[in-house]
């Protein structure tokens, strides 16, 4: 493994697992994160997985930097041993199961003001753009920018449109934004330069729930198109805590 442990201020280190954004490197990040969950290091206060690295916050009055590096080396060797034991490589993780969550979304209109422009840019119909966007699973690389804000990508039929030339000062909470093969879930009102093509009736981050986040890193999302009436019904049910997200497992390709 091409791993670098870099200092990130006085109370954190960044364990860089690679220099590319891809599934294999991200799965390695999550494997190290999981190893630290089941074999924690005293003095470590938080781990934050990103595309290709794991940020580790620690208390230097409890564990010194040199000792932290030693402990991290032990955890990294455990990850390597697991890869060797299972016959997995960074290029081949076949046989594992990962979670898919179906997220209802309503496309276009006031909920997706950029949908028609995006379809025109692609030279396709709105119906075809919706099909392309909703026919494939999106991998959740990480949560960032805001609590529950999922950074996701699909690996089939990428679009050609990119970010908007002029970002918006504010977009609505629960917006579904897109560019190229990426599509993120926006939990709160916020500035954004991406194209808003839909909205979900579900709260993406809700601190009334035991688990406040709708999705988590390492999961997959399938967008399920619904009409506006269905959107309002699901929104009402979700506000009452009565809506259950359809969740199932699929084999890693």
N, C-alpha and C positions, 0 to 999 in steps of 0.2 A: 504494500500500500504506500502511496505517495502522500505521507502525512507530515504536516508542519504544525508545531505548537508555537503560537505567537502571542506575545504580551499585548494586552488591550487595556492599557491604563494600569492603575495600582491594584485593582481588585478583580481582574478578569483576564482570561486567556481565550484565544480563538484557536480551535483545533481544525485546521483546514485539511479536508479529505481529498481535495482535488481542485482543479482550476477550470472545470467545465460544469455547466448546468445540464445534468442528465439524470435519468432514473437510477443508474447504478451507483453513482457517487452519493446521491441523496439517500438511497437505502443504507449506505454505509454510515452516513451521518446519523440516521435513526437507529442503527444497530448500536453505535457507541452511546447514544442517548439512553437506549434501553438498558445497556450494560451498567450505566451509572445509576439507573433507577433500582436495579436489583442488587447492585453492589455499590452503594453510595460511598462517597468520600467525605469524611468529616471535615466541615468547614466550607464545603460547596453549598451555596445557597440557591442557585438557579442554573438551569441549562436552557439554552435557546437555540433550537435547530434552525438553520437557514438552508439556502439552496445547496451549498457545498461545504459548509463548516458548522461547527457546534461552538457557540459562545458559552463559556463557563464562568459564572460569577462566584467568587469565593471570599472568605474573610481571612485576610493575611495574619490577623492576630491569633487565628486558630491553626491555619496551615500555611507554611511558607511556600513561596513559588517553586523552589527546588524540589520540595517534597511533593507538591501537587503534580509536577511533571513526572516524577517517579510513579505516582499512583495512576496517572493517565496512561503511562507506558504499559502498566500492568493491564489496564482495561483494554487497551488497543491490542495487546497480545491475545487477550481472551476473545476479542472479535475475530482476529485472524485464525485462532484455533477453531472457532465455530464455523468459519468459512471452509476451513480444511476438513473438519469432521463431517460436514454435511455435503461436501463436494461442490459447494457453491463457489462461484467466482463473481467478480463485479460485473462480468458480461453475461453470466448465466445464473439467475435466481429462480429458475423454473421450479414449479412444484409447491411454492408457497401460496398461501391464501391471503388475499387482502380485501378490505371492506369496500363496498360500493353503497353510496347513498343516493336515492332519487330525490332531486330537489325540484318542485314544481315552479315554473316560471311563466309569466305572461309577456309576450313579445309585442313591441311596437306601441304606437299611440303615445299617450303621455307617460307611459311606463317605460318606453324604449324609444326616445325621440330620434336616435341616430340610426335606427334600423333601416329605413328606406335609403338613406345616403350610403350606408355600407353596402347594401345590395346593389345600388347603382354603380358604386366604385368597382365591385366585383364583376359587374356585367351579368348579373343573375337576378332572378325574381326574389321577392321577399320570402316566398314559400320555400324556395330552394336554400336560401341563406339559413332559415330556421331549421330546415332538415340537416344541413351541414353542421350547424352549431349544436343540435340536440341529439345527433345520432351516434356520438362517440363519448366515451368516458374521459373525464378530466382527472389528472393526477394532482393531488394537493401536495405541493412542494413544501410550503411553510405558511405560517401565519405571521403577519407583520403590518406595519404602518398604523393599524388600529387593532384593538382586541377583536379576534375572530376574523380579521380580514384575510381571506384565503387566496394565495397565489397559486394558480392552477394552469395546467397545460394539457392539451390533447395532442395526439401524435398522428392523426389522420386528417386529410382534407384541410390544411391550414388556409386561412384567409390571406389576402395580400394587403389589406388596409392596415395602417399603423395607428399611432396616437393622433389625436386631433392637433391641428396646428395651433389652436388657441384653447388652452385648458379652461374649464369652467371653474368659477369660484366655489360653487356648491352643486353637488348632485344629491339626489334623494337616498336615504338609507334603504338598504335591501336591493339596490340596483345591481344588475348584471352587466359588467363592462367587458369589452373585448378588443383585441388587436392581434393580428396574425393567428397563431395557434393558442394564444393565451386568453383566459376568461376568468375574471376575479369576482368574488362576492364582496360587496361593499356593506359593512355592518351599520355604519352611521352616516349622517350627513357630513360631507367633506369635500374639499377641492379634488378635482380629478381631470386628467387630460385624455382619458380613454373614451372610447365610444360606448354610450349607454344604449343597449339594444333590448333590454327586458328588465323585469323586476320579479323578485320572489315574494310570495305572501308570508314567508317564514321569517321570524327573527333570527338573524345570523349570530348575534351575540345577545344573550338575555341572562342577566345575573340573578334572576328569580329562579332559574333552573340550577340543579345540583351541578350539572356540567353546562356552563354557559355557552359553549361554542357549538355551532351547528355541525361543523366538520373539523377534522384534525389532520395534521401532516401524515402522509403515508396512506390516507384514504383516497378513494376515487369518487367522483361526482358524475351523475348522469342527469342532465337537465330534461325535465318532462314538461312539454308545452301544455298550457291550460288556457282556456278562454277567460274573459274578464269576470264572468259570473262565477266560474269555478275559483278564480283567484280570490274573490271577495269571501266566498264560503270558507276556503282554506284559511284565509287571513283571520276570520272570526274564530274558527276552531283553534288556530294556533294561539291566539290571544288568551283563550280559555284554558290552554294547556291540554286540549283534547286531540290535537293532530299528532299522529305518529309517522315519522319519516320511514319510508320503506328502505330497509337495509338488508343486504345479503353479501355473500362472499363470492369472489371469483378467483380463479387460478392466475398466478402471475404468468404473464406471457414470456 
